[in-house]
């Protein structure tokens, strides 16, 4: 993962291609000592990807069902929070 600016990162896919992704938001789960970033392709804004990253900012796709469910709940709260929506 290479941060391009506050809102975008460059991700290298398994196919070797580079993808510029917009950052929706990040969050941390201290109990798990894990940090996550939710990203999307500007051309496909409805497809949101959940990635986990480490201290070296290496990205890993989240495949664990409980982590994905947790991320989905956090995303729903984010999307439905009036205060957040008014800031955007």
C-alpha positions as CSV (number, residue, x, y, z in Angstrom):
1,X,0.0,0.0,0.0
2,X,1.3,3.4,-0.9
3,X,-0.5,6.4,0.3
4,X,-1.0,9.0,-2.4
5,X,-2.7,11.6,-0.3
6,X,-5.2,11.7,2.6
7,X,-8.0,10.2,0.5
8,X,-6.2,7.8,-1.9
9,X,-3.9,4.8,-1.8
10,X,-2.2,2.7,-4.4
11,X,-2.9,-1.0,-4.2
12,X,-1.0,-3.7,-6.1
13,X,-3.3,-6.5,-7.1
14,X,-2.5,-10.2,-7.4
15,X,-2.4,-9.6,-11.1
16,X,0.5,-7.2,-10.8
17,X,-1.6,-4.2,-11.7
18,X,-1.7,-1.0,-9.7
19,X,-5.1,0.3,-8.5
20,X,-5.8,3.8,-7.2
21,X,-8.4,3.4,-4.5
22,X,-10.3,6.0,-2.5
23,X,-10.2,5.6,1.3
24,X,-13.7,5.7,2.8
25,X,-12.4,5.4,6.4
26,X,-10.1,3.5,8.7
27,X,-10.7,2.0,12.1
28,X,-8.8,0.1,14.7
29,X,-9.8,-2.8,16.9
30,X,-7.6,-2.6,19.9
31,X,-8.7,-6.0,21.4
32,X,-7.4,-7.7,18.2
33,X,-4.5,-5.2,17.7
34,X,-5.7,-4.7,14.2
35,X,-6.2,-1.8,11.8
36,X,-8.5,-1.7,8.9
37,X,-9.2,0.5,5.9
38,X,-12.3,0.5,3.8
39,X,-11.6,1.4,0.2
40,X,-13.4,1.7,-3.1
41,X,-12.5,2.2,-6.8
42,X,-13.8,5.7,-7.9
43,X,-15.2,4.0,-11.0
44,X,-17.1,1.5,-8.9
45,X,-18.1,3.4,-5.7
46,X,-20.7,0.8,-4.6
47,X,-18.0,-1.9,-4.3
48,X,-16.3,-1.4,-1.0
49,X,-13.3,-3.6,0.0
50,X,-12.2,-4.3,3.6
51,X,-8.5,-4.5,4.0
52,X,-6.4,-5.1,7.1
53,X,-2.9,-3.5,7.4
54,X,0.1,-3.9,9.6
55,X,2.7,-1.5,11.0
56,X,4.6,-1.6,7.7
57,X,1.4,-0.6,5.9
58,X,1.2,-3.9,4.1
59,X,-2.4,-4.7,3.1
60,X,-4.1,-8.0,3.5
61,X,-7.6,-8.8,2.2
62,X,-10.0,-9.6,5.0
63,X,-11.6,-13.0,4.5
64,X,-12.5,-14.0,8.0
65,X,-16.3,-14.0,8.3
66,X,-16.5,-12.5,11.8
67,X,-14.2,-9.6,10.7
68,X,-16.2,-9.0,7.6
69,X,-19.4,-9.0,9.6
70,X,-17.9,-6.5,12.0
71,X,-16.8,-4.3,9.2
72,X,-20.2,-4.4,7.6
73,X,-21.8,-3.3,10.9
74,X,-19.3,-0.5,11.2
75,X,-20.0,0.5,7.6
76,X,-23.7,0.6,8.2
77,X,-23.3,2.8,11.2
78,X,-21.0,5.1,9.2
79,X,-23.4,5.3,6.3
80,X,-26.4,6.0,8.6
81,X,-24.9,8.5,11.0
82,X,-26.4,11.9,10.2
83,X,-23.4,13.8,11.7
84,X,-21.0,12.0,9.5
85,X,-23.2,12.5,6.4
86,X,-23.4,16.2,7.1
87,X,-19.6,16.5,7.3
88,X,-19.1,14.8,3.9
